[in-house]
Amino acid sequence: MTAQGSIAISGAGIGGLAAAIALRALGHEVVVYEQAPKFARVGADINLTPNAVRALDGLGVGAALRETAARPTHRISRTYDTGEETSRLPMGDIAEQQYGAPQLTMHRADLMTALEAAVPASAIRFSAKVTGLTQDDEGVTLEFADGTTARHDAVIGADGIHSSVRTALFGKESPDFTGVVAFRAVVPVETLAGVDNLDAFTKWWGPDKDTQIVTFPLNRGRDLFIFATIPQEGWHEESWTQPGNVAELSELYRDFHPEARQLLAACDEVLKSALYVRDPLASWTVGRATLMGDASHPMMPFMAQGAGQAIEDGVVLARAIAAHDAFPAAFAAYEAARRERTARIQISSRDNAWLKESGTGDWVYGYDAWTVPVA
C-alpha cells in the first residue's frame, strides 16, 4: 500500500534533497525544482546531532560525511564572565553508543555535496522558481517564474522560510525579526594556542538569553567554527553572506571571559546576519500539497536543529507516503507525526535555555525518524 504518482519537491536544500533520496529509494518518481541556476558551495557550517546523523545514515550518505566531519567529544555550557562550566554532556563515542549515531560537525557544503551525489542530475530542474500552484482531485499544477507550468500528483514545499508553496497554500505572511543578529567565522585551530576544549561543542551563555558564543570543530578538528548572537535592533539584513565587522564583534563581547574573547580575536573576517522566525503553523497540508523544513517550522539556531528537523521531515514524509494509498492521507499522517515535535523544538529554541544546566539531550537526540509511527 503506497500512494502512486509523480512527486514534485520545491527546493533543493538539505530537506528537499533528503526527501528526494528517501522517496526515490521507495521507487517514486521525483522531480526537484530549484530556483538557483546550479549547486554552489555556500554557507559556513552545519551541526548534525545524533538524531540527524542517524536519519542520514539510513539515507546512505553518513559514510561520506564522516570522511570530512569532526566528532565533538562533549557538549559543554559555560558562563560568559566567569567561565564556569554549568553542564558537560558526553558526545562522540558515548553518544553513538547511546543514540545509534555520533554528533558530526562539518562545512555545510560537505553535507550538500553528499546529498547532491545521491540524487541523479535527471531528477533536478535548475532555474525553476515556483511562484504558485493550483490543485484539484487529480493532481497539482506548479507555476514558475518564467511562465511555464508542470503537472504532478503531489507537491512538497521544501523552499525555505520565504516559501512560495506556503504562500500558495496559506496566503502571504512575513517572518518576524527577533531583534537578534548572528556573527559567523571559521578560524584555524593552530591560531588558538591555550584555549581549552577545542574538540568539543562549547556554548558560552551570555547575560541574557539572546547573547551567546558557540564554538565547535570542523574539518576533522583542523578548524573551529565560531557563532555568536546578540540583540541589535538596527540590523535587518537576512543574508548569510553579508560581511560583518571584526572590531564590532570584539567590542560587543568585551564583557566575556578572556578565553572567549581570545576566540573572537582570532577572527580575521566575519559574516553577519539578522535572525528571523515564525510561530508554529496550525497546519502544513492542503490536499495534495504539504510543507517541510523551514517552510513549515523555521527556528532559531540555539538548539542546532534547523537542518536536523528538515532531514527528519524528509524521512518521515517518505515513510508516510509508503504507508498510505493516497497522498492526502499520507500527508496528514506525516504532519501528525511531526508537528508536535517540531513545534516544541521551535519554542525551546526561541526560549534558549536547553542544556544550560545539567541534563540530557535524550528527547531530541534519541528520536529515530526511521521508526516513529506514521500509520
ABEGO torsion letter per residue (X at the ends): XBBBEBBBBBEABAAAAAAAAAAAAAGBBBBBBBABABBBBBEABBBBBAAAAAAAAAAGAAAAAAAABBBBABBBBBBAAAGBBABBBBBEAAAAAAAGBBBBBBBAAAAAAAAAAABBAAABBBGBBBABBBBBAAEBBBBBAAGBBBBBABBBBAAEAABAAAAAAAEBBBBBBAGBBBBBBBBBAAAABGBBGAABBBBBBBABAABBBBBBBBGGGABBBBBBBBBBAABABABAABBBBAAAAAAAAAABBAAAAAAAAABABBBBBBBBBBBBBABABBEABBBBEAAABBBBAAAGAAAAAAAAAAAAAAAAAAABABAAAAAAAAAAAAAAAAAAAAAAAAAGABGABBEBAAAAAABBAAABBAX
